[in-house]
């Protein structure tokens, strides 16, 4: 059940970049998930249900130019698992 759930999350990451980090963490435990990871996956489901109107919506633009603006904030010491940047 855990594998199917996390596999389905992968498709959501194309339009829901806000869950990309937690999904990548859940993928690390695909072969031996514990109860903690299962609870985290259920929590992601609840988050998606509550925020289903958010995300990146792709549609054809009527203007010649399309401008996409993004902001990022990197912090290199927050993740205790691997000390990588969480943005």
PDB file of N, CA, C and O in Angstrom:
ATOM      1  N   UNK A   1       0.823  -1.184   0.000  1.00  0.00           N
ATOM      2  CA  UNK A   1       0.000   0.000   0.000  1.00  0.00           C
ATOM      3  C   UNK A   1       0.876   1.261   0.000  1.00  0.00           C
ATOM      4  O   UNK A   1       0.578   2.223  -0.708  1.00  0.00           O
ATOM      5  N   UNK A   2       1.959   1.256   0.795  1.00  0.00           N
ATOM      6  CA  UNK A   2       2.856   2.409   0.881  1.00  0.00           C
ATOM      7  C   UNK A   2       3.490   2.700  -0.482  1.00  0.00           C
ATOM      8  O   UNK A   2       3.554   3.852  -0.911  1.00  0.00           O
ATOM      9  N   UNK A   3       3.952   1.659  -1.150  1.00  0.00           N
ATOM     10  CA  UNK A   3       4.602   1.848  -2.452  1.00  0.00           C
ATOM     11  C   UNK A   3       3.650   2.437  -3.477  1.00  0.00           C
ATOM     12  O   UNK A   3       4.023   3.346  -4.217  1.00  0.00           O
ATOM     13  N   UNK A   4       2.436   1.936  -3.529  1.00  0.00           N
ATOM     14  CA  UNK A   4       1.455   2.465  -4.479  1.00  0.00           C
ATOM     15  C   UNK A   4       1.134   3.920  -4.188  1.00  0.00           C
ATOM     16  O   UNK A   4       1.009   4.730  -5.106  1.00  0.00           O
ATOM     17  N   UNK A   5       1.002   4.250  -2.920  1.00  0.00           N
ATOM     18  CA  UNK A   5       0.677   5.615  -2.528  1.00  0.00           C
ATOM     19  C   UNK A   5       1.800   6.573  -2.919  1.00  0.00           C
ATOM     20  O   UNK A   5       1.547   7.624  -3.508  1.00  0.00           O
ATOM     21  N   UNK A   6       3.027   6.211  -2.592  1.00  0.00           N
ATOM     22  CA  UNK A   6       4.158   7.085  -2.894  1.00  0.00           C
ATOM     23  C   UNK A   6       4.396   7.172  -4.401  1.00  0.00           C
ATOM     24  O   UNK A   6       4.783   8.229  -4.899  1.00  0.00           O
ATOM     25  N   UNK A   7       4.175   6.091  -5.129  1.00  0.00           N
ATOM     26  CA  UNK A   7       4.273   6.143  -6.590  1.00  0.00           C
ATOM     27  C   UNK A   7       3.268   7.126  -7.180  1.00  0.00           C
ATOM     28  O   UNK A   7       3.589   7.853  -8.120  1.00  0.00           O
ATOM     29  N   UNK A   8       2.074   7.151  -6.644  1.00  0.00           N
ATOM     30  CA  UNK A   8       1.062   8.084  -7.128  1.00  0.00           C
ATOM     31  C   UNK A   8       1.401   9.525  -6.780  1.00  0.00           C
ATOM     32  O   UNK A   8       1.031  10.443  -7.512  1.00  0.00           O
ATOM     33  N   UNK A   9       2.099   9.730  -5.676  1.00  0.00           N
ATOM     34  CA  UNK A   9       2.541  11.080  -5.323  1.00  0.00           C
ATOM     35  C   UNK A   9       3.493  11.640  -6.371  1.00  0.00           C
ATOM     36  O   UNK A   9       3.543  12.853  -6.576  1.00  0.00           O
ATOM     37  N   UNK A  10       4.240  10.782  -7.028  1.00  0.00           N
ATOM     38  CA  UNK A  10       5.212  11.226  -8.018  1.00  0.00           C
ATOM     39  C   UNK A  10       4.544  12.026  -9.133  1.00  0.00           C
ATOM     40  O   UNK A  10       5.106  13.013  -9.610  1.00  0.00           O
ATOM     41  N   UNK A  11       3.367  11.613  -9.546  1.00  0.00           N
ATOM     42  CA  UNK A  11       2.656  12.338 -10.601  1.00  0.00           C
ATOM     43  C   UNK A  11       2.204  13.720 -10.129  1.00  0.00           C
ATOM     44  O   UNK A  11       2.118  14.653 -10.928  1.00  0.00           O
ATOM     45  N   UNK A  12       1.922  13.849  -8.868  1.00  0.00           N
ATOM     46  CA  UNK A  12       1.487  15.144  -8.353  1.00  0.00           C
ATOM     47  C   UNK A  12       2.614  16.164  -8.294  1.00  0.00           C
ATOM     48  O   UNK A  12       2.354  17.367  -8.322  1.00  0.00           O
ATOM     49  N   UNK A  13       3.851  15.710  -8.214  1.00  0.00           N
ATOM     50  CA  UNK A  13       4.959  16.647  -8.058  1.00  0.00           C
ATOM     51  C   UNK A  13       5.191  17.503  -9.299  1.00  0.00           C
ATOM     52  O   UNK A  13       5.904  18.503  -9.217  1.00  0.00           O
ATOM     53  N   UNK A  14       4.615  17.148 -10.440  1.00  0.00           N
ATOM     54  CA  UNK A  14       4.773  17.997 -11.623  1.00  0.00           C
ATOM     55  C   UNK A  14       4.005  19.301 -11.495  1.00  0.00           C
ATOM     56  O   UNK A  14       4.443  20.332 -12.004  1.00  0.00           O
ATOM     57  N   UNK A  15       2.875  19.266 -10.828  1.00  0.00           N
ATOM     58  CA  UNK A  15       2.085  20.482 -10.655  1.00  0.00           C
ATOM     59  C   UNK A  15       2.063  20.977  -9.214  1.00  0.00           C
ATOM     60  O   UNK A  15       1.632  22.101  -8.957  1.00  0.00           O
ATOM     61  N   UNK A  16       2.512  20.173  -8.289  1.00  0.00           N
ATOM     62  CA  UNK A  16       2.516  20.569  -6.876  1.00  0.00           C
ATOM     63  C   UNK A  16       3.947  20.534  -6.345  1.00  0.00           C
ATOM     64  O   UNK A  16       4.361  19.560  -5.717  1.00  0.00           O
ATOM     65  N   UNK A  17       4.685  21.591  -6.602  1.00  0.00           N
ATOM     66  CA  UNK A  17       6.082  21.663  -6.182  1.00  0.00           C
ATOM     67  C   UNK A  17       6.224  21.798  -4.670  1.00  0.00           C
ATOM     68  O   UNK A  17       7.310  21.571  -4.136  1.00  0.00           O
ATOM     69  N   UNK A  18       5.174  22.155  -3.983  1.00  0.00           N
ATOM     70  CA  UNK A  18       5.247  22.306  -2.537  1.00  0.00           C
ATOM     71  C   UNK A  18       5.404  20.972  -1.807  1.00  0.00           C
ATOM     72  O   UNK A  18       5.812  20.954  -0.646  1.00  0.00           O
ATOM     73  N   UNK A  19       5.090  19.867  -2.461  1.00  0.00           N
ATOM     74  CA  UNK A  19       5.227  18.556  -1.815  1.00  0.00           C
ATOM     75  C   UNK A  19       6.437  17.786  -2.325  1.00  0.00           C
ATOM     76  O   UNK A  19       6.650  16.641  -1.925  1.00  0.00           O
ATOM     77  N   UNK A  20       7.228  18.390  -3.196  1.00  0.00           N
ATOM     78  CA  UNK A  20       8.347  17.681  -3.814  1.00  0.00           C
ATOM     79  C   UNK A  20       9.375  17.208  -2.783  1.00  0.00           C
ATOM     80  O   UNK A  20       9.875  16.088  -2.886  1.00  0.00           O
ATOM     81  N   UNK A  21       9.691  18.031  -1.809  1.00  0.00           N
ATOM     82  CA  UNK A  21      10.706  17.662  -0.829  1.00  0.00           C
ATOM     83  C   UNK A  21      10.263  16.476   0.028  1.00  0.00           C
ATOM     84  O   UNK A  21      11.033  15.535   0.220  1.00  0.00           O
ATOM     85  N   UNK A  22       9.050  16.509   0.537  1.00  0.00           N
ATOM     86  CA  UNK A  22       8.590  15.415   1.400  1.00  0.00           C
ATOM     87  C   UNK A  22       8.419  14.129   0.598  1.00  0.00           C
ATOM     88  O   UNK A  22       8.646  13.041   1.127  1.00  0.00           O
ATOM     89  N   UNK A  23       8.025  14.234  -0.662  1.00  0.00           N
ATOM     90  CA  UNK A  23       7.891  13.034  -1.485  1.00  0.00           C
ATOM     91  C   UNK A  23       9.251  12.409  -1.735  1.00  0.00           C
ATOM     92  O   UNK A  23       9.381  11.184  -1.739  1.00  0.00           O
ATOM     93  N   UNK A  24      10.271  13.241  -1.945  1.00  0.00           N
ATOM     94  CA  UNK A  24      11.616  12.683  -2.128  1.00  0.00           C
ATOM     95  C   UNK A  24      12.094  11.981  -0.865  1.00  0.00           C
ATOM     96  O   UNK A  24      12.799  10.975  -0.946  1.00  0.00           O
ATOM     97  N   UNK A  25      11.720  12.497   0.296  1.00  0.00           N
ATOM     98  CA  UNK A  25      12.063  11.808   1.548  1.00  0.00           C
ATOM     99  C   UNK A  25      11.311  10.487   1.688  1.00  0.00           C
ATOM    100  O   UNK A  25      11.881   9.496   2.146  1.00  0.00           O
ATOM    101  N   UNK A  26      10.059  10.466   1.305  1.00  0.00           N
ATOM    102  CA  UNK A  26       9.277   9.229   1.389  1.00  0.00           C
ATOM    103  C   UNK A  26       9.791   8.171   0.421  1.00  0.00           C
ATOM    104  O   UNK A  26       9.699   6.975   0.698  1.00  0.00           O
ATOM    105  N   UNK A  27      10.332   8.609  -0.717  1.00  0.00           N
ATOM    106  CA  UNK A  27      10.893   7.663  -1.680  1.00  0.00           C
ATOM    107  C   UNK A  27      12.118   6.945  -1.136  1.00  0.00           C
ATOM    108  O   UNK A  27      12.428   5.843  -1.587  1.00  0.00           O
ATOM    109  N   UNK A  28      12.803   7.525  -0.205  1.00  0.00           N
ATOM    110  CA  UNK A  28      13.993   6.890   0.374  1.00  0.00           C
ATOM    111  C   UNK A  28      13.644   5.610   1.135  1.00  0.00           C
ATOM    112  O   UNK A  28      14.498   4.743   1.323  1.00  0.00           O
ATOM    113  N   UNK A  29      12.411   5.496   1.562  1.00  0.00           N
ATOM    114  CA  UNK A  29      11.993   4.354   2.372  1.00  0.00           C
ATOM    115  C   UNK A  29      11.052   3.429   1.606  1.00  0.00           C
ATOM    116  O   UNK A  29      10.222   2.752   2.213  1.00  0.00           O
ATOM    117  N   UNK A  30      11.172   3.394   0.288  1.00  0.00           N
ATOM    118  CA  UNK A  30      10.272   2.572  -0.527  1.00  0.00           C
ATOM    119  C   UNK A  30      10.373   1.089  -0.210  1.00  0.00           C
ATOM    120  O   UNK A  30       9.357   0.395  -0.192  1.00  0.00           O
ATOM    121  N   UNK A  31      11.567   0.595   0.038  1.00  0.00           N
ATOM    122  CA  UNK A  31      11.754  -0.845   0.204  1.00  0.00           C
ATOM    123  C   UNK A  31      11.531  -1.331   1.631  1.00  0.00           C
ATOM    124  O   UNK A  31      11.260  -2.512   1.851  1.00  0.00           O
ATOM    125  N   UNK A  32      11.643  -0.429   2.594  1.00  0.00           N
ATOM    126  CA  UNK A  32      11.410  -0.856   3.978  1.00  0.00           C
ATOM    127  C   UNK A  32      10.758   0.272   4.780  1.00  0.00           C
ATOM    128  O   UNK A  32      11.380   0.842   5.676  1.00  0.00           O
ATOM    129  N   UNK A  33       9.504   0.591   4.455  1.00  0.00           N
ATOM    130  CA  UNK A  33       8.831   1.657   5.200  1.00  0.00           C
ATOM    131  C   UNK A  33       8.441   1.199   6.596  1.00  0.00           C
ATOM    132  O   UNK A  33       8.089   0.042   6.823  1.00  0.00           O
ATOM    133  N   UNK A  34       8.514   2.127   7.500  1.00  0.00           N
ATOM    134  CA  UNK A  34       8.085   1.880   8.878  1.00  0.00           C
ATOM    135  C   UNK A  34       6.789   2.656   9.131  1.00  0.00           C
ATOM    136  O   UNK A  34       6.281   3.349   8.250  1.00  0.00           O
ATOM    137  N   UNK A  35       6.284   2.530  10.314  1.00  0.00           N
ATOM    138  CA  UNK A  35       5.019   3.191  10.648  1.00  0.00           C
ATOM    139  C   UNK A  35       5.145   4.708  10.556  1.00  0.00           C
ATOM    140  O   UNK A  35       4.185   5.388  10.194  1.00  0.00           O
ATOM    141  N   UNK A  36       6.308   5.236  10.878  1.00  0.00           N
ATOM    142  CA  UNK A  36       6.527   6.681  10.814  1.00  0.00           C
ATOM    143  C   UNK A  36       6.356   7.200   9.390  1.00  0.00           C
ATOM    144  O   UNK A  36       5.712   8.226   9.175  1.00  0.00           O
ATOM    145  N   UNK A  37       6.930   6.495   8.421  1.00  0.00           N
ATOM    146  CA  UNK A  37       6.807   6.918   7.035  1.00  0.00           C
ATOM    147  C   UNK A  37       5.374   6.758   6.529  1.00  0.00           C
ATOM    148  O   UNK A  37       4.904   7.581   5.745  1.00  0.00           O
ATOM    149  N   UNK A  38       4.681   5.720   6.963  1.00  0.00           N
ATOM    150  CA  UNK A  38       3.279   5.543   6.569  1.00  0.00           C
ATOM    151  C   UNK A  38       2.411   6.671   7.108  1.00  0.00           C
ATOM    152  O   UNK A  38       1.525   7.165   6.412  1.00  0.00           O
ATOM    153  N   UNK A  39       2.663   7.074   8.337  1.00  0.00           N
ATOM    154  CA  UNK A  39       1.909   8.193   8.918  1.00  0.00           C
ATOM    155  C   UNK A  39       2.219   9.488   8.178  1.00  0.00           C
ATOM    156  O   UNK A  39       1.329  10.315   7.976  1.00  0.00           O
ATOM    157  N   UNK A  40       3.471   9.671   7.772  1.00  0.00           N
ATOM    158  CA  UNK A  40       3.832  10.867   7.013  1.00  0.00           C
ATOM    159  C   UNK A  40       3.132  10.881   5.660  1.00  0.00           C
ATOM    160  O   UNK A  40       2.702  11.941   5.206  1.00  0.00           O
ATOM    161  N   UNK A  41       3.009   9.736   5.012  1.00  0.00           N
ATOM    162  CA  UNK A  41       2.319   9.655   3.719  1.00  0.00           C
ATOM    163  C   UNK A  41       0.836   9.988   3.877  1.00  0.00           C
ATOM    164  O   UNK A  41       0.261  10.673   3.031  1.00  0.00           O
ATOM    165  N   UNK A  42       0.224   9.512   4.944  1.00  0.00           N
ATOM    166  CA  UNK A  42      -1.179   9.840   5.215  1.00  0.00           C
ATOM    167  C   UNK A  42      -1.329  11.330   5.486  1.00  0.00           C
ATOM    168  O   UNK A  42      -2.317  11.942   5.081  1.00  0.00           O
ATOM    169  N   UNK A  43      -0.362  11.908   6.163  1.00  0.00           N
ATOM    170  CA  UNK A  43      -0.410  13.345   6.442  1.00  0.00           C
ATOM    171  C   UNK A  43      -0.302  14.154   5.149  1.00  0.00           C
ATOM    172  O   UNK A  43      -0.953  15.190   5.007  1.00  0.00           O
ATOM    173  N   UNK A  44       0.512  13.687   4.213  1.00  0.00           N
ATOM    174  CA  UNK A  44       0.605  14.348   2.904  1.00  0.00           C
ATOM    175  C   UNK A  44      -0.738  14.278   2.190  1.00  0.00           C
ATOM    176  O   UNK A  44      -1.156  15.249   1.561  1.00  0.00           O
ATOM    177  N   UNK A  45      -1.417  13.134   2.281  1.00  0.00           N
ATOM    178  CA  UNK A  45      -2.752  13.014   1.681  1.00  0.00           C
ATOM    179  C   UNK A  45      -3.722  14.043   2.266  1.00  0.00           C
ATOM    180  O   UNK A  45      -4.491  14.670   1.538  1.00  0.00           O
ATOM    181  N   UNK A  46      -3.674  14.203   3.571  1.00  0.00           N
ATOM    182  CA  UNK A  46      -4.547  15.194   4.216  1.00  0.00           C
ATOM    183  C   UNK A  46      -4.202  16.605   3.763  1.00  0.00           C
ATOM    184  O   UNK A  46      -5.094  17.429   3.555  1.00  0.00           O
ATOM    185  N   UNK A  47      -2.917  16.886   3.610  1.00  0.00           N
ATOM    186  CA  UNK A  47      -2.485  18.202   3.143  1.00  0.00           C
ATOM    187  C   UNK A  47      -2.993  18.453   1.726  1.00  0.00           C
ATOM    188  O   UNK A  47      -3.479  19.543   1.425  1.00  0.00           O
ATOM    189  N   UNK A  48      -2.882  17.456   0.863  1.00  0.00           N
ATOM    190  CA  UNK A  48      -3.333  17.609  -0.521  1.00  0.00           C
ATOM    191  C   UNK A  48      -4.839  17.834  -0.569  1.00  0.00           C
ATOM    192  O   UNK A  48      -5.331  18.639  -1.360  1.00  0.00           O
ATOM    193  N   UNK A  49      -5.558  17.125   0.273  1.00  0.00           N
ATOM    194  CA  UNK A  49      -7.016  17.295   0.309  1.00  0.00           C
ATOM    195  C   UNK A  49      -7.397  18.714   0.735  1.00  0.00           C
ATOM    196  O   UNK A  49      -8.353  19.287   0.213  1.00  0.00           O
ATOM    197  N   UNK A  50      -6.655  19.268   1.672  1.00  0.00           N
ATOM    198  CA  UNK A  50      -6.966  20.611   2.155  1.00  0.00           C
ATOM    199  C   UNK A  50      -6.504  21.725   1.240  1.00  0.00           C
ATOM    200  O   UNK A  50      -6.985  22.854   1.345  1.00  0.00           O
ATOM    201  N   UNK A  51      -5.579  21.426   0.347  1.00  0.00           N
ATOM    202  CA  UNK A  51      -5.026  22.464  -0.531  1.00  0.00           C
ATOM    203  C   UNK A  51      -5.171  22.081  -1.999  1.00  0.00           C
ATOM    204  O   UNK A  51      -4.286  22.384  -2.799  1.00  0.00           O
ATOM    205  N   UNK A  52      -6.250  21.433  -2.364  1.00  0.00           N
ATOM    206  CA  UNK A  52      -6.402  20.939  -3.733  1.00  0.00           C
ATOM    207  C   UNK A  52      -6.628  22.037  -4.759  1.00  0.00           C
ATOM    208  O   UNK A  52      -6.570  21.762  -5.958  1.00  0.00           O
ATOM    209  N   UNK A  53      -6.882  23.265  -4.337  1.00  0.00           N
ATOM    210  CA  UNK A  53      -7.043  24.357  -5.300  1.00  0.00           C
ATOM    211  C   UNK A  53      -5.721  25.056  -5.580  1.00  0.00           C
ATOM    212  O   UNK A  53      -5.670  25.946  -6.429  1.00  0.00           O
ATOM    213  N   UNK A  54      -4.648  24.675  -4.887  1.00  0.00           N
ATOM    214  CA  UNK A  54      -3.338  25.282  -5.102  1.00  0.00           C
ATOM    215  C   UNK A  54      -2.539  24.463  -6.094  1.00  0.00           C
ATOM    216  O   UNK A  54      -2.857  23.302  -6.350  1.00  0.00           O
ATOM    217  N   UNK A  55      -1.519  25.056  -6.645  1.00  0.00           N
ATOM    218  CA  UNK A  55      -0.643  24.339  -7.561  1.00  0.00           C
ATOM    219  C   UNK A  55      -0.337  25.162  -8.790  1.00  0.00           C
ATOM    220  O   UNK A  55      -0.772  26.308  -8.906  1.00  0.00           O
ATOM    221  N   UNK A  56       0.406  24.585  -9.700  1.00  0.00           N
ATOM    222  CA  UNK A  56       0.730  25.229 -10.958  1.00  0.00           C
ATOM    223  C   UNK A  56      -0.259  24.726 -11.999  1.00  0.00           C
ATOM    224  O   UNK A  56      -0.372  23.522 -12.233  1.00  0.00           O
ATOM    225  N   UNK A  57      -0.958  25.635 -12.605  1.00  0.00           N
ATOM    226  CA  UNK A  57      -1.935  25.269 -13.604  1.00  0.00           C
ATOM    227  C   UNK A  57      -1.402  25.665 -14.973  1.00  0.00           C
ATOM    228  O   UNK A  57      -1.030  26.818 -15.190  1.00  0.00           O
ATOM    229  N   UNK A  58      -1.365  24.729 -15.878  1.00  0.00           N
ATOM    230  CA  UNK A  58      -0.852  24.959 -17.218  1.00  0.00           C
ATOM    231  C   UNK A  58      -2.011  25.246 -18.154  1.00  0.00           C
ATOM    232  O   UNK A  58      -2.965  24.473 -18.239  1.00  0.00           O
ATOM    233  N   UNK A  59      -1.916  26.373 -18.858  1.00  0.00           N
ATOM    234  CA  UNK A  59      -2.919  26.700 -19.845  1.00  0.00           C
ATOM    235  C   UNK A  59      -2.284  27.534 -20.945  1.00  0.00           C
ATOM    236  O   UNK A  59      -1.235  28.144 -20.742  1.00  0.00           O
ATOM    237  N   UNK A  60      -2.903  27.559 -22.079  1.00  0.00           N
ATOM    238  CA  UNK A  60      -2.374  28.291 -23.218  1.00  0.00           C
ATOM    239  C   UNK A  60      -2.488  29.788 -22.962  1.00  0.00           C
ATOM    240  O   UNK A  60      -3.526  30.284 -22.525  1.00  0.00           O
ATOM    241  N   UNK A  61      -1.404  30.489 -23.242  1.00  0.00           N
ATOM    242  CA  UNK A  61      -1.377  31.929 -23.025  1.00  0.00           C
ATOM    243  C   UNK A  61      -1.887  32.661 -24.250  1.00  0.00           C
ATOM    244  O   UNK A  61      -1.601  32.266 -25.380  1.00  0.00           O
ATOM    245  N   UNK A  62      -2.638  33.724 -24.031  1.00  0.00           N
ATOM    246  CA  UNK A  62      -3.122  34.529 -25.139  1.00  0.00           C
ATOM    247  C   UNK A  62      -2.131  35.631 -25.487  1.00  0.00           C
ATOM    248  O   UNK A  62      -2.231  36.230 -26.559  1.00  0.00           O
ATOM    249  N   UNK A  63      -1.185  35.909 -24.611  1.00  0.00           N
ATOM    250  CA  UNK A  63      -0.184  36.940 -24.857  1.00  0.00           C
ATOM    251  C   UNK A  63       1.036  36.325 -25.527  1.00  0.00           C
ATOM    252  O   UNK A  63       1.238  35.111 -25.494  1.00  0.00           O
ATOM    253  N   UNK A  64       1.841  37.182 -26.134  1.00  0.00           N
ATOM    254  CA  UNK A  64       3.068  36.721 -26.782  1.00  0.00           C
ATOM    255  C   UNK A  64       4.115  36.300 -25.758  1.00  0.00           C
ATOM    256  O   UNK A  64       4.844  35.333 -25.977  1.00  0.00           O
ATOM    257  N   UNK A  65       4.193  37.014 -24.653  1.00  0.00           N
ATOM    258  CA  UNK A  65       5.214  36.713 -23.648  1.00  0.00           C
ATOM    259  C   UNK A  65       4.565  36.128 -22.413  1.00  0.00           C
ATOM    260  O   UNK A  65       3.478  36.533 -22.001  1.00  0.00           O
ATOM    261  N   UNK A  66       5.239  35.194 -21.852  1.00  0.00           N
ATOM    262  CA  UNK A  66       4.784  34.566 -20.623  1.00  0.00           C
ATOM    263  C   UNK A  66       5.902  34.704 -19.606  1.00  0.00           C
ATOM    264  O   UNK A  66       7.037  34.308 -19.871  1.00  0.00           O
ATOM    265  N   UNK A  67       5.599  35.249 -18.475  1.00  0.00           N
ATOM    266  CA  UNK A  67       6.615  35.502 -17.463  1.00  0.00           C
ATOM    267  C   UNK A  67       6.338  34.635 -16.244  1.00  0.00           C
ATOM    268  O   UNK A  67       5.246  34.669 -15.677  1.00  0.00           O
ATOM    269  N   UNK A  68       7.336  33.861 -15.851  1.00  0.00           N
ATOM    270  CA  UNK A  68       7.239  33.022 -14.669  1.00  0.00           C
ATOM    271  C   UNK A  68       8.270  33.514 -13.669  1.00  0.00           C
ATOM    272  O   UNK A  68       9.459  33.581 -13.979  1.00  0.00           O
ATOM    273  N   UNK A  69       7.821  33.857 -12.479  1.00  0.00           N
ATOM    274  CA  UNK A  69       8.703  34.386 -11.445  1.00  0.00           C
ATOM    275  C   UNK A  69       8.693  33.420 -10.283  1.00  0.00           C
ATOM    276  O   UNK A  69       7.634  32.961  -9.856  1.00  0.00           O
ATOM    277  N   UNK A  70       9.875  33.111  -9.769  1.00  0.00           N
ATOM    278  CA  UNK A  70       9.978  32.224  -8.618  1.00  0.00           C
ATOM    279  C   UNK A  70      10.976  32.758  -7.610  1.00  0.00           C
ATOM    280  O   UNK A  70      11.915  33.465  -7.974  1.00  0.00           O
ATOM    281  N   UNK A  71      10.780  32.431  -6.374  1.00  0.00           N
ATOM    282  CA  UNK A  71      11.666  32.860  -5.308  1.00  0.00           C
ATOM    283  C   UNK A  71      12.099  31.630  -4.521  1.00  0.00           C
ATOM    284  O   UNK A  71      11.347  30.664  -4.390  1.00  0.00           O
ATOM    285  N   UNK A  72      13.299  31.679  -4.009  1.00  0.00           N
ATOM    286  CA  UNK A  72      13.828  30.540  -3.281  1.00  0.00           C
ATOM    287  C   UNK A  72      14.651  31.043  -2.097  1.00  0.00           C
ATOM    288  O   UNK A  72      15.247  32.119  -2.149  1.00  0.00           O
ATOM    289  N   UNK A  73      14.672  30.259  -1.049  1.00  0.00           N
ATOM    290  CA  UNK A  73      15.448  30.581   0.131  1.00  0.00           C
ATOM    291  C   UNK A  73      16.152  29.299   0.565  1.00  0.00           C
ATOM    292  O   UNK A  73      15.500  28.355   1.013  1.00  0.00           O
ATOM    293  N   UNK A  74      17.453  29.259   0.440  1.00  0.00           N
ATOM    294  CA  UNK A  74      18.219  28.065   0.802  1.00  0.00           C
ATOM    295  C   UNK A  74      18.763  28.181   2.215  1.00  0.00           C
ATOM    296  O   UNK A  74      19.244  29.233   2.634  1.00  0.00           O
ATOM    297  N   UNK A  75      18.675  27.088   2.927  1.00  0.00           N
ATOM    298  CA  UNK A  75      19.278  27.007   4.249  1.00  0.00           C
ATOM    299  C   UNK A  75      19.967  25.653   4.324  1.00  0.00           C
ATOM    300  O   UNK A  75      19.313  24.620   4.177  1.00  0.00           O
ATOM    301  N   UNK A  76      21.268  25.641   4.548  1.00  0.00           N
ATOM    302  CA  UNK A  76      22.083  24.452   4.370  1.00  0.00           C
ATOM    303  C   UNK A  76      22.229  23.599   5.621  1.00  0.00           C
ATOM    304  O   UNK A  76      22.834  22.531   5.525  1.00  0.00           O
ATOM    305  N   UNK A  77      21.734  23.977   6.756  1.00  0.00           N
ATOM    306  CA  UNK A  77      21.962  23.175   7.946  1.00  0.00           C
ATOM    307  C   UNK A  77      20.720  22.667   8.621  1.00  0.00           C
ATOM    308  O   UNK A  77      20.804  22.123   9.722  1.00  0.00           O
ATOM    309  N   UNK A  78      19.585  22.821   8.014  1.00  0.00           N
ATOM    310  CA  UNK A  78      18.319  22.492   8.664  1.00  0.00           C
ATOM    311  C   UNK A  78      18.002  21.006   8.665  1.00  0.00           C
ATOM    312  O   UNK A  78      17.417  20.505   9.625  1.00  0.00           O
ATOM    313  N   UNK A  79      18.369  20.301   7.628  1.00  0.00           N
ATOM    314  CA  UNK A  79      18.017  18.891   7.506  1.00  0.00           C
ATOM    315  C   UNK A  79      19.011  18.030   8.295  1.00  0.00           C
ATOM    316  O   UNK A  79      20.196  17.993   7.966  1.00  0.00           O
ATOM    317  N   UNK A  80      18.536  17.351   9.319  1.00  0.00           N
ATOM    318  CA  UNK A  80      19.425  16.535  10.148  1.00  0.00           C
ATOM    319  C   UNK A  80      19.729  15.187   9.507  1.00  0.00           C
ATOM    320  O   UNK A  80      20.671  14.510   9.921  1.00  0.00           O
ATOM    321  N   UNK A  81      18.940  14.778   8.491  1.00  0.00           N
ATOM    322  CA  UNK A  81      19.175  13.492   7.843  1.00  0.00           C
ATOM    323  C   UNK A  81      20.412  13.511   6.957  1.00  0.00           C
ATOM    324  O   UNK A  81      21.228  12.592   7.018  1.00  0.00           O
ATOM    325  N   UNK A  82      20.564  14.544   6.135  1.00  0.00           N
ATOM    326  CA  UNK A  82      21.671  14.553   5.186  1.00  0.00           C
ATOM    327  C   UNK A  82      22.363  15.907   5.054  1.00  0.00           C
ATOM    328  O   UNK A  82      23.275  16.043   4.238  1.00  0.00           O
ATOM    329  N   UNK A  83      21.963  16.900   5.821  1.00  0.00           N
ATOM    330  CA  UNK A  83      22.545  18.256   5.805  1.00  0.00           C
ATOM    331  C   UNK A  83      22.534  18.895   4.425  1.00  0.00           C
ATOM    332  O   UNK A  83      23.423  19.679   4.094  1.00  0.00           O
ATOM    333  N   UNK A  84      21.541  18.566   3.628  1.00  0.00           N
ATOM    334  CA  UNK A  84      21.410  19.194   2.320  1.00  0.00           C
ATOM    335  C   UNK A  84      20.460  20.383   2.426  1.00  0.00           C
ATOM    336  O   UNK A  84      19.750  20.557   3.417  1.00  0.00           O
ATOM    337  N   UNK A  85      20.474  21.176   1.396  1.00  0.00           N
ATOM    338  CA  UNK A  85      19.651  22.374   1.386  1.00  0.00           C
ATOM    339  C   UNK A  85      18.168  22.017   1.322  1.00  0.00           C
ATOM    340  O   UNK A  85      17.762  21.143   0.556  1.00  0.00           O
ATOM    341  N   UNK A  86      17.383  22.687   2.116  1.00  0.00           N
ATOM    342  CA  UNK A  86      15.930  22.565   2.007  1.00  0.00           C
ATOM    343  C   UNK A  86      15.422  23.913   1.561  1.00  0.00           C
ATOM    344  O   UNK A  86      15.607  24.917   2.249  1.00  0.00           O
ATOM    345  N   UNK A  87      14.790  23.933   0.424  1.00  0.00           N
ATOM    346  CA  UNK A  87      14.371  25.219  -0.116  1.00  0.00           C
ATOM    347  C   UNK A  87      12.865  25.219  -0.336  1.00  0.00           C
ATOM    348  O   UNK A  87      12.307  26.218  -0.790  1.00  0.00           O
TER     349      UNK A  87
END
